[in-house]
Amino acid sequence: MTQAPARPRTARRQHDREIVMLAVPAFGALVAEPLFVMADSAIVGHLGTAQLAGLGVASALLTTAVSVFVFLAYATTAAVARRVGAGDLQAAIRQGMDGIWLALLLGAAVIAVVLPTAPSLVELFGASDTAAPYATTYLRISALGIPAMLVVLASTGVLRGLQDTRTPLYVAIAGFVANAVLNVGLVYGADLGIAGSAWGTVIAQCGMAAVYLLVVIRGARKHGASLRPDAAGIRASAQAGVPLLVRTLSLRAILMIATAVAARLGDADIAAHQIILSLWSLLAFALDAIAIAGQAIIGRYLGAGDAPGARAACRRMVEWGVAVGVVLGLLVAVTRPAFLPLFTGDSTVKDTALPALLIVAASQPICGVVFVLDGVLMGAGDGPYLAWAMLATLAVFTPVALLIPTFGGGLTAVWAAMTLMMTMRMLTLWLRARSGRWVVTGATR
């Protein structure tokens, strides 16, 4: 990557325009997703504490279930972008349809598992006796919307691969508005309580999936792509997604270990950890938007056989990641005294969080590089390397994190371990990017 010749200033400006055009709408769509849960929480919260607690448990389960299958978006983006770069739009959309069919099959499997096991899953997550019935009701109804959400993931990957991040933004905004209106109407107007909130979300999700399907089907008809399920294509989509599934599960394990360690440190530490983790996730959306642009742009360059263009785009996106990380880090460092009172008035929690937030602020440039290179390698279809690199990171992070309660350091040590984790990810991704082994051109990897 570092040995490629310098690109002219006009090429840099072209990369900048592409990154902004793809990343800004992608950021909007990413932020819209957690707003679904926030809207549900605000509406259900007025029903009572038990209902809100039940929603919290069910939402955690649903978010976990859907996030596990985020590879539907990532793998589809890379595969479609390659075919776009190769100039074969028919094959690009056909590849996207394979991902959508896979999403429907996985969604049906999840429903088959969740419906009969909902009470056990709620109990496993520690819901109280008063909250458990509400959590079970919400989980069972909302599970019906999982196929739609997985279709949304796969369809989003199709459009990103086609270099279109605006349509997902518009659909996400419309879905958020519809979800809020339906929730209010069904929860209070129809007096359905928490069940109304679940049905409102399911209807909004199905509406979003329907819009995506209309867009993809229209593109398929325009370019003569078949809409029928193809067993070989679906199987190939699943195989491409397995390494990314391993990567995602490893990352989820890291976050769960960090939370478990913080919980062992005491109530103030876990409360402060949850506040910081929420901020960290929000910052990740901004950096992930650049990564999404990287998936689409890199896939297109490699599909077109333009290896120098892919390397130059990679360098420019890394520069963007560092710059955005520096800005975000400075914002966190400067605003942390004003940020914490928005979440808690407990001085102990605030005192615990303040030094840890400084570490989060300092780590943002590292996070910027990690997110960008993650997106670059996903766009290149380098999933197996990403899986092995994340497993290695998990293996290093786990003993370090588990020793924190023994050796001390409190929450600050937890977030130092998180920074160590991100630093290791940066090193493994940088070494791969520098090696150039990810630069495999052609319509397929």
N, C-alpha and C positions, 0 to 999 in steps of 0.2 A: 504493500500500500504506500509506503513512504518513498519507494523508488520510482513511482510514476512521475512523468514530467509535469511541470507546473502548467496549469490550465490558464488560458487567457482570462482577463478580467470579465469579458463578455460571457464566457462560459460560467464563471462564478455567479454572475448576476442571473443567468438562466437557472442555475441550480437553486439560487435563493428564491426566485419566483415560484419554481415548482414546489419547493419545500413549504413556502408560505401558503400557496394555493391548496395544498393537500393537508397540511398540518392544522391550520386554523379551523376549518370545518370539522376535522377529526377531533380536535379538542372539545369543540362544542358538543359533539355527539357523545363523547366520553363523559363529560360532566352531566349530560342529561340523564344518563343511566342511573346514578345514585339518587337523582332527584325523584325517581319513582318511589323509592323506599322512604325518602324524606316526606313526600306528600302523603303516603299511606300512614306514616307515623304521626304526622300532624293531625290528620283526620281521625284516626283510630284513638289517638291519645285522649281525645275528649270523651270517649266512651267509658274510660276507666283505666286504672293502673293494671288490673289483671289482663285486660284486652291488649294494652300496649306491650306488656311483658310477653304475652302469647305471640303477638306480631313479631317481636324482636327475635324470639327463638325460631319461628317459622321462616322469617326472612334470612336468618343466618344459614339455615339449612338450604333454602332455595338458592341463595347467592353462591354457596359452595357448589351445589349441583351444577349450576349453569357455568360458573367460572372454570370448572374442571374441563368443560368442552369448548373453551375459548380457542382451542386449536382449529376449530371449524372455520373461524375467521382468519387466523394466521396462515394456515396451510393453503386455504383457498386463495387468499390474496397473492401469495408467492406464485402459485401454479398458474393463475389467470394472468398475472402481470407478465410472466415469461411468454405466454402465447400472444399477448398483445404486442410485446416487443418483437416477436417473430412475424407479426402481421397477419396472424390467423385468428380473427375474431370469432369465427365459428367454433373452433376448437377451444378458445378461451371460455366462451359461454357454456359449451358442452362440459368442460371441466367444472365450471361453477354449478351446473345442474347436478353433477355427481355429488358435490359437497352438500347441496340442499337435500338430495335424497338420503344421504348419510345422516343428516341432521334429523330428518323425520323418523328414521329407523331408531336412532339413539333416543329421541324424545319419547317414542312409544315404549322403549325398554325402561326408561326412567319412570314413566307413569306406572308401568306394571310393577315396579319395585316399591315406589313411594306410597301408592294408595293403600295396600294392605299393611304396610309397616309404619305408617305415619305415627300412631301412638307410641310405638317403641322408639322411633327416632326422636320424638319430642322428649321422651323420658331420658334418653341417652344424653341429650343436650342439657339436662338438669332443670327443666321447667318445673315450677312449683305446682302444687295440686290445683290451685285456683287458676293458674295461667294455662295449664296443659290442655284443657278442653278447647280453649280459643286457639291455641297454637295448632292443634290437630285439625280443627275446622279450616283454618286459613291454609294450612299446608296441603290438605287434600284437594281443596278447590283450586289453589294456585298451581298445583302440580299439573293440572289440565292445560296450563299455558306454557309448560316447559317445551313441548315440540315447537310452538310458535317462536319462543325465545331462541331456540337453537337454529331455526330457519332464519331468524333475524341475524344471528351471528354469521351463518354461512353466506347469506345474501349480502351482508355488509362486506364480507371478504371478496365476493364477486365484484361489487361496485368499486371497492378500493383497488382491486387488481385492474379494473378498467380505468383507473385514475380519476374516479369520481368519489369524492368525500362529501360533496354538498348534499346529495340526495339522502345519505344516512343522517346528516344533520337535520334536514327538514323533517324526515320521518320521526326522528327522536323527539324533536320539539312538538310535533303534532301528537305523538304518543303520550308525552308528558301531560299536555293540556287535556287530552281525552281522558287519561287516567284520573286526573284531579277532578274533572267534572263528573265522571261516572262514579267515582268514590263518594263524593258529596251526595249525589242523587240517590245512590243505592244504600249508603250507610244511614243517612238521615231522612231523605225523601221517602224511600221505600221501607225504611226502618228495618233493614236487614242486618245491622250491626257489623261485626267483623267479617261475616260472610259476604256482605255487600262490598266491602273493600276488596276482598279476594276476587269476587266476580268482576268488579270494575277493572282490576288489573289484568285479569285474563282476557277480557274483551278488548282492552287497549292493546295488549300484546298480539292477539290474533289479528287485529286491524293493521298493526304495523307489519306483521308477516304477510298479510294479504297484499299490502301496497308493494312490498319488496318483490313478491312473486309476480305481480303484474308488470313491474319494471323489467325483471329478468326474462319473463315469458315474451314480452314485447321485443326485447333484444334478440331472443332466440329465434323468433319468427322472422325478424328483419335479416338475420344472417344465416338462416337456414339450419340452425342447430336443433338437434332432436331433444325433446322433452322427456322421453321415456327413460325409465331407470336402466342403467347399464351395470351389470354385476361386476364386471372387470373394473370399470371406472370407479364405482363405489368402493370396491376393495382397495384400489390404489389410493383413494382419498383417505381411507382409514389407515393404511400403512404409513402414509406421509404424516398423519396426525399423531401416531403413537409416540415418536420421540418428543414432540411438543407437549404431549400429555404428561410424559415423565418429567419434563422440565417444569411444567406448571405445578404438578403435585409436589415436587421437591421444594419449589418456592413457597407453596402453601404450608409445607411442613416447617420450614424455617420461621415463617410468621407465627405459626401456632406454638412452636418451641419458645420463641421470644415472649409471647404473651403468657405462656405457662410459667416461665421463669419470673417474669414481672409479678405475677399473681402470688408467687411464693415469697416475694419480698415484703408484702404488706398491702393494706388497702390503699394507702396514699400512692404507692408506687404503681399499682395496677390502674388506678384512676388516672394518674399522670400519663401512663403508657398509652391508655386508650385515646387520650386527647392528642398525644404526639403521633400515634399511628394514624389517626384520622387526618391530621395535617400532612403526614408523609404520603398518604394515599392521594390526597388532593394534588400535591406537588408532582406525584408520579403521573397524573393525568396530563399535565403540561409536557412532560418529557416523553410520555408514551405517544403523544400526538406526532412528535418528530419521528419516533420509531415507526409509526404507521406510514408516514410519508416515505421512510426508508424502505419499508417492505415493497411498496408499490413502485418506487423509482428504480431500485436495484433490480427487482425482478424484470422490469421492462428493458433496462439496459442489457442485462445478461441474455434475455430472450432475443434481443436484436443483434447479439454477437459483439457488442461494444464493451469489451473488457476495460479499456482505458477510461471510458465514460463512467463505468460502474465504480472504478477505483477513485476517480475524481469526485464523484457524487458522495462516496463514502467519506472521503476526507472532509468535504464541505459540511456534511451532516454532523460529523464529530465536532467540528468547530462550532456549529450551532448548538450542539448538546452542551459543550463546555460553557459557552456564553450564556445560554439560558440557565444553566445550573448556577453560575456565578450570581446572576441577577436574583434568582430564587433564594439562594443562600443569604445574600445581603438583606433581602426582604424579611426572611425569617429572623435573622439576627437583630435587625432594627425593631421589628414589630412584636417580638415575643413578649415584652412586658404588657403590651396592650392586648395581645391575642389571648393570653391565658384567662383573664377575667371574664371573657365571653363564655367560658365553659365551666368555671368553678370560682367560688368565693373562698374556698378553703386555702388558707395560707400555706399549710403543709404540702398540699398537692402542688401549689404554684412553685414553692421553693424546690420541690423535687424535680419538677419539669424544666425549670429554667436552665440548669447546666446541660441537661440532656438535649434541649433544643439547640444549644450552641453546637453540639456535635452534629446534629441533623443539618444545621445551616452549613457547617464546614464540609459536609459530605456531598452537597448537592452537585458540584462540578463532577465528582466521581460518578454520581447517579446519572448525570447527563451523558457521559461517555458510555456507561453500561446500557442505558435504554436505546441509544442510537445504534450501537454495534449489535445489540440484540435484534433490533429491527433489520439491520443490514443482512445479518446471517440468516434470519428468517426469510427475507426476500430472496436470498440466494438458495433457499431450500436446504440449508445446512443443519437440519434438525437433529441428526444423530450427535453432532459435536455439541450442540446446545444442551442436549440431554445429559451427556457424560460430564460436561463442564459444571452443570448445576448439581449433579450428584456428588461431584468432588467438593463443590462449595458446601453442600449440606454436611458432608463428612467432616469438614474442617470446622464449620460453625457449631455443630451440635455439642461436642465436648467443651468448647470454649464457653458457650452459653450456660451449659449445665453446671459448670464450676463456679459461676458467679455467686450463687448464694453461699458457697463455702468460703470463697476468698474475699468477698465483699465488693464494694464499689457501687452497689445499688443500681438504680435505673440508669445512671450515667454509664455504668459498665455494660448494661444491656444494649444501649444504643452505640456504644463503642464496638461491641461485638457485631451489631448490625452493619456498622461502617466497615469493619473488617470483612464481613461477608460481601459487601458491595465492592470492596477493593479487590478481593479475590476474583469476583466476577469480571471486573474490569481487566485484570491481568490475563485471565483465560481468553476473554473475547478479543483483547488487543493482540495477543500472540497469534490467534487464528486469523484476524484481519491482516496482520503484517505478513503472515506466511503466504497469503494469496491463494490458498487451497480452496477457498470458498468461491473463487472466480471460475465458475463452470458455465460456459455459454451454451445457448441453444434453447429450443422451445421446451425441452424437458431436461431435468438434471440427470 
